Amino acid sequence: MEKVNREELQRLIDSFAGKELYIHLETTNGSYAAHFNEGFFNAGAFIRNAQIRFELGKVAGESPHRVGLKLPYGWVYAQGITHYELDEHGRLLMAGLDGSGKLAVALELSETPFAY
Amino acid sequence: MAVTIEKERSVLVVFPHPDDEAFGTSGTLSKYVDMGVPVTYACLTLGEMGRNLGIPPFATRETLPEVRKKELQAAADAIGIKDLRMMGFRDKTVEFEDDEKMVQLISGFIDELDPSLIISFYPGYSVHPDHEATARAVVRAVRRLPDEKRPKLYLVAFANDTEEGLGQHDVEHEVADMLDRKIKTLKAHSSQTGYMMKDLEAALAAGEAEAIERFSKERFYYYRWHEDFEDSF
C-alpha cells in the first residue's frame, strides 16, 4: 500500500461505481486497548463480504482522508484513510494506519468475495 | 510451586493466534520437544486481524494471513514442533462460533492425542476475547472427562487482576537454557514482534536482570476446579 494520492484514489473509486461489489469495512482500537489503558472505552466494528452497489463515491478532506459511498438506500463511509492499493486481484484496498503503522480503519472493495 | 519440568506422555497446546505461544510458552515447549515428548500445537486462527502493518506497510489486510501463516510455521520449526495444526478460524470471531462446536473440537483432540498435559489460556484472565473463548472450550472439554482421565492443565493468565483473582502461579519453568530458541521463535513472528526485538535482544545481551528474569521464567496456573467459571456446559 502507498500513501493516498487523492486524484488517483478518486479515479479508482469511480471505476467501481455502479458495480455489484463485496465490501470489507473495519474499525479497531485493538483487543488490548483496555488492557494497556484501563478504563479505555474500546469500540470497533467489522463487516466482511456484505454485498453493496454504490452510485457515487468520494474522497474528501486532507490526509487522513474520508471516503464516502452513496448507496441506492443508504451510505458507507470510513474516516482516517491514509493508504491504498489496487491489488493483484483488482481489489481496492484502503486503510488508515496510525503513526506507528497500526491499522485503525480499513475499507475494501472487490468484485469477487474476499477470502474467509 | 512446581518447578521441575516433568516428562509428559504428550502435550496439546491450544492457542488462537500465531505468536500466543511465543512469549510465555516457547521455552517450555522446546524442553518437551528435547525430552522427546510429542507436542501438538493447534492454532485456531491466522491472526488475520492483526493491526501492525508497518511504516511503510509490509502487508495489507488481505495479505497478512499468508504472512502470519509462514511466521507460524517458522516459529513451530524454531521450537521443534512437528505437529502444527492451523484450524482455519478467523481472528476475533472465535467467541461468536457455536460454543458446543468449539468444545467438540477440543474433545476431538483429546480423544485423538490422549494428552497428559494441555497448555492454553486461563478463562477470565486472558484479556483477548479469542483467548477467553479458547480457554472456555478447553476447560469445558476437560470438565466432561471423569476426574481420573483429566489431563493436567497449564494455563496462561495475564489480565491485570490475575494475582488478585488467582493468587500466585502454580508452575514456574526455568528456561534460561532455551533462550536462543525462544528468541528465534519470537523473531519468526516478525510482523508482530519486530518493533520490540531490537530492544529485547539488546537488554538480554547487556544482561539486564529484569529482562532475563521475565524471559527465562515461564509461569502457569492450574485450573481451579473448585472455583469453576460455570457450573456446567
Interface residues (C-beta under 8 A of the other chain):
Chain A: M1 E2 H24 E26 T28 G30 S31 Y32 H35 E38 F46 H83 E85 D87 R91 L93 A95 L97 S100 G101 K102 L103 A104 A106 E108 F114 A115 Y116
Chain B: M49 R51 N52 L53 G54 I55 P56 P57 T60 R61 E62 T63 P65 G88 R90 K92 V127 H128 P129 D130 A159 N160 Y195
